[in-house]
Amino acid sequence: MQMSNKLPPFHQAARTQRGAVLVVALIFLLLLTILAISASSRSLLQERMAGGLFNAQQAEMSAQTALRGAEWKLWTSASSLGTHLHCGSGTFTDCYIFDPANPIANVTSFRSKQGWVTAGATEYKGYGDGTNYTAFASSTQHGNLADNPRYMIEDMGVEYAPGISGSLHESGATGTGGVGYTSTTRHIYRITARASGGSNNTVRVLESTFAAKSN
């Protein structure tokens, strides 16, 4: 009596299915790996977006701080009895006389150039010049900036009443002085502030105009 080498039918089916199970398992493993990589990439992207938004908010608030600080400097200096602002001398060495015919290179660069610019500008370090915004202080919730904010003040000329023609430095137009408004003690000042966030790659530039007594 001879023994057959053939396996029963159910054993043959089990042997043929073992390879298929391995292939299916590898496919599922590949899909899980792709899903994990995709989720990780999305998390990193969201983290970078959040960091960029935080830097932008830091730069915006820092520029606002420098802008209001420069306005306060103008206000307190001009509000003192008998005091007038002397742009370019004394307390206001960081103030420039605006001349549309002869623009100052530092002023033009500070107002319009991309990236971080410091030439000709005044470093703002808070009231009394005692705050370093590049250092972190948890008690006051400020700091960690790439650089302290900077500002620049320009004397735009005499403030005229509405409807009165004159030396409208803001628009670059010129004309004759109006009748009935002869006071030239108040000038319009343009303040430009530039600030960065945690990185100098994030920069905000803000401007405001301010009226104050002048010489």
LOMAR-151026 format. One record per residue (C-alpha): x, y, z; chain. Coordinates in pm, 1 decimal. Each point is the difference from the previous one (the first is absolute). Layout:
BEGIN
[[X,Y,Z],"A"];
...
//
This chain:
BEGIN
[[0.0,0.0,0.0],"A"];
[[150.7,333.2,-107.5],"A"];
[[-31.0,326.0,195.6],"A"];
[[-104.6,308.2,-200.1],"A"];
[[218.9,316.4,25.8],"A"];
[[-291.4,224.7,-77.2],"A"];
[[-140.7,214.7,283.0],"A"];
[[-367.3,2.5,69.7],"A"];
[[-189.8,283.3,-178.6],"A"];
[[-43.6,215.8,313.0],"A"];
[[377.6,-10.7,67.9],"A"];
[[73.2,109.4,-357.1],"A"];
[[-237.6,300.2,39.6],"A"];
[[169.0,105.3,326.4],"A"];
[[342.3,-10.3,-161.8],"A"];
[[-109.3,217.2,-295.0],"A"];
[[-164.4,257.5,234.7],"A"];
[[309.8,62.2,212.3],"A"];
[[165.5,215.5,-270.0],"A"];
[[-315.3,205.2,-54.1],"A"];
[[-26.8,85.2,369.4],"A"];
[[355.8,129.5,1.1],"A"];
[[-64.2,223.4,-301.5],"A"];
[[-319.8,142.1,155.9],"A"];
[[182.0,65.0,328.6],"A"];
[[279.0,185.9,-182.2],"A"];
[[-255.6,213.2,-187.8],"A"];
[[-175.8,98.2,324.2],"A"];
[[336.7,74.4,162.2],"A"];
[[89.5,226.4,-294.0],"A"];
[[-333.7,183.6,24.0],"A"];
[[43.3,53.9,374.4],"A"];
[[352.0,134.2,-59.6],"A"];
[[-128.4,247.7,-262.5],"A"];
[[-276.6,116.4,235.7],"A"];
[[248.3,48.1,284.2],"A"];
[[238.9,201.9,-219.2],"A"];
[[-287.2,213.7,-129.0],"A"];
[[-126.5,72.9,352.9],"A"];
[[351.2,86.4,116.2],"A"];
[[57.7,237.2,-293.7],"A"];
[[-333.7,171.4,64.1],"A"];
[[85.8,48.6,367.3],"A"];
[[338.1,153.1,-86.5],"A"];
[[-164.6,233.5,-252.7],"A"];
[[-258.6,114.0,254.1],"A"];
[[273.6,57.8,257.0],"A"];
[[194.6,216.4,-246.8],"A"];
[[-314.6,195.1,-91.0],"A"];
[[-73.0,63.7,366.8],"A"];
[[358.2,113.4,55.4],"A"];
[[-18.8,236.0,-297.3],"A"];
[[-326.9,148.8,125.4],"A"];
[[149.0,47.2,346.5],"A"];
[[305.3,178.0,-145.6],"A"];
[[-226.8,225.9,-207.0],"A"];
[[-206.9,90.7,306.3],"A"];
[[316.9,70.6,198.7],"A"];
[[130.9,230.0,-273.7],"A"];
[[-336.6,179.7,-27.5],"A"];
[[-26.4,65.7,373.2],"A"];
[[366.0,102.0,21.6],"A"];
[[-41.6,252.5,-282.1],"A"];
[[-313.2,137.4,168.0],"A"];
[[194.3,38.1,324.6],"A"];
[[279.9,195.9,-168.9],"A"];
[[-251.3,214.8,-188.4],"A"];
[[-188.3,97.5,317.5],"A"];
[[328.9,54.9,182.0],"A"];
[[116.9,248.7,-263.1],"A"];
[[-338.2,175.3,12.2],"A"];
[[29.1,24.4,376.8],"A"];
[[346.6,148.1,-37.4],"A"];
[[-138.2,266.9,-234.2],"A"];
[[-299.1,67.7,222.3],"A"];
[[190.3,35.9,326.7],"A"];
[[269.8,217.6,-157.6],"A"];
[[-247.5,232.5,-172.2],"A"];
[[-238.8,24.2,297.1],"A"];
[[265.2,146.6,230.8],"A"];
[[-62.7,371.2,52.7],"A"];
[[217.9,210.6,-228.8],"A"];
[[153.4,-305.2,-166.2],"A"];
[[19.5,-41.0,-377.9],"A"];
[[135.6,-288.1,-200.6],"A"];
[[324.7,65.4,-183.3],"A"];
[[19.2,-273.6,-258.8],"A"];
[[357.0,-110.7,-59.6],"A"];
[[143.5,146.7,319.3],"A"];
[[-19.2,-41.7,374.6],"A"];
[[-244.1,-269.2,107.1],"A"];
[[-108.9,-76.0,-355.1],"A"];
[[318.0,-99.2,-175.7],"A"];
[[-197.0,-292.3,-145.3],"A"];
[[-238.7,239.2,-179.4],"A"];
[[39.3,84.2,-368.6],"A"];
[[-130.0,299.0,-197.9],"A"];
[[-214.5,-131.0,-285.5],"A"];
[[97.1,132.6,-341.3],"A"];
[[-171.7,-166.0,-298.8],"A"];
[[255.7,148.5,-238.6],"A"];
[[293.7,-151.0,190.7],"A"];
[[-108.7,-323.5,169.3],"A"];
[[229.6,-136.9,269.0],"A"];
[[133.3,-344.7,-86.2],"A"];
[[-24.9,-136.4,355.4],"A"];
[[-361.4,114.0,32.6],"A"];
[[-103.5,-144.1,-336.2],"A"];
[[170.3,-329.9,77.8],"A"];
[[-151.0,-24.0,347.8],"A"];
[[-351.4,65.8,-128.0],"A"];
[[-3.0,-219.1,-310.4],"A"];
[[278.8,-259.1,-2.4],"A"];
[[-78.5,-361.9,67.9],"A"];
[[174.5,-187.5,278.8],"A"];
[[155.4,136.2,315.4],"A"];
[[131.9,360.7,-25.1],"A"];
[[156.9,203.6,281.8],"A"];
[[208.3,276.5,-162.7],"A"];
[[-104.4,346.8,115.0],"A"];
[[-274.2,-126.4,231.9],"A"];
[[-30.7,24.4,377.7],"A"];
[[-10.4,-318.0,206.9],"A"];
[[-308.7,-8.3,222.0],"A"];
[[53.0,-157.4,342.6],"A"];
[[-316.7,102.2,181.0],"A"];
[[-79.0,291.4,225.3],"A"];
[[322.6,128.9,154.3],"A"];
[[211.0,-214.7,-235.9],"A"];
[[9.0,-279.8,254.4],"A"];
[[-158.9,-294.1,-180.8],"A"];
[[181.1,-249.9,-216.0],"A"];
[[-261.4,-175.8,-212.8],"A"];
[[245.5,-262.2,-120.7],"A"];
[[19.3,-155.3,349.5],"A"];
[[-281.8,-216.4,133.2],"A"];
[[-173.2,100.8,322.7],"A"];
[[-293.5,-217.4,105.0],"A"];
[[-114.5,247.7,263.1],"A"];
[[-68.1,273.9,-255.5],"A"];
[[-85.0,-223.0,-296.3],"A"];
[[232.5,170.4,-244.1],"A"];
[[317.4,-90.8,-179.5],"A"];
[[155.5,-264.1,-217.7],"A"];
[[7.2,236.6,-298.9],"A"];
[[282.0,-28.1,-249.9],"A"];
[[74.1,372.0,45.6],"A"];
[[-140.5,302.0,180.3],"A"];
[[-247.7,200.1,-211.3],"A"];
[[113.2,317.4,-175.5],"A"];
[[-173.3,322.9,-92.1],"A"];
[[62.8,311.1,-208.2],"A"];
[[-161.9,345.4,22.9],"A"];
[[-38.6,241.4,-291.9],"A"];
[[-106.1,365.9,19.6],"A"];
[[-247.9,32.7,-288.3],"A"];
[[-47.8,373.0,38.8],"A"];
[[-260.7,245.3,126.1],"A"];
[[-346.9,-122.2,92.5],"A"];
[[-257.5,195.2,-200.8],"A"];
[[-371.4,22.6,65.2],"A"];
[[-233.8,-201.9,-225.8],"A"];
[[-52.5,170.0,-334.3],"A"];
[[304.9,224.5,36.1],"A"];
[[268.3,-38.5,-265.3],"A"];
[[361.4,0.0,103.3],"A"];
[[308.7,-212.5,18.6],"A"];
[[-174.9,-334.6,4.8],"A"];
[[304.2,-214.3,54.5],"A"];
[[-206.3,-313.1,45.4],"A"];
[[-113.0,11.7,-363.1],"A"];
[[305.0,179.7,-138.6],"A"];
[[-210.7,293.7,-127.3],"A"];
[[90.2,361.6,51.4],"A"];
[[-200.8,319.9,-4.7],"A"];
[[-53.2,335.7,163.4],"A"];
[[-88.6,37.3,362.5],"A"];
[[-370.5,37.2,75.7],"A"];
[[-163.6,306.9,145.0],"A"];
[[-117.4,-4.3,360.6],"A"];
[[225.2,-282.0,118.6],"A"];
[[343.3,134.4,80.9],"A"];
[[105.8,-227.6,286.2],"A"];
[[309.3,-205.9,-81.3],"A"];
[[68.8,-133.0,346.2],"A"];
[[-142.0,-344.0,-74.2],"A"];
[[161.7,-241.5,-240.1],"A"];
[[-106.6,-338.9,-132.1],"A"];
[[238.8,-281.1,86.4],"A"];
[[5.6,-335.9,-174.5],"A"];
[[111.1,-288.7,218.7],"A"];
[[114.6,-327.8,-154.1],"A"];
[[58.3,-305.9,217.9],"A"];
[[166.0,-324.3,-107.8],"A"];
[[3.9,-314.3,212.7],"A"];
[[80.3,-369.8,-25.7],"A"];
[[-140.6,-308.9,165.0],"A"];
[[201.7,-287.1,136.5],"A"];
[[186.6,1.6,-331.4],"A"];
[[117.6,287.3,-219.2],"A"];
[[-170.0,-178.3,-289.1],"A"];
[[-330.8,132.8,135.0],"A"];
[[-17.8,381.1,-19.1],"A"];
[[-285.4,246.9,47.5],"A"];
[[10.3,368.6,-96.3],"A"];
[[-263.5,239.7,138.4],"A"];
[[-49.6,375.1,-41.0],"A"];
[[-199.8,275.5,163.1],"A"];
[[-19.6,380.1,-18.5],"A"];
[[9.9,221.8,305.5],"A"];
[[-43.0,375.9,50.1],"A"];
[[223.0,180.3,251.5],"A"];
[[152.3,340.5,65.8],"A"];
[[321.1,74.6,-180.9],"A"];
[[254.6,277.7,-25.3],"A"];
//
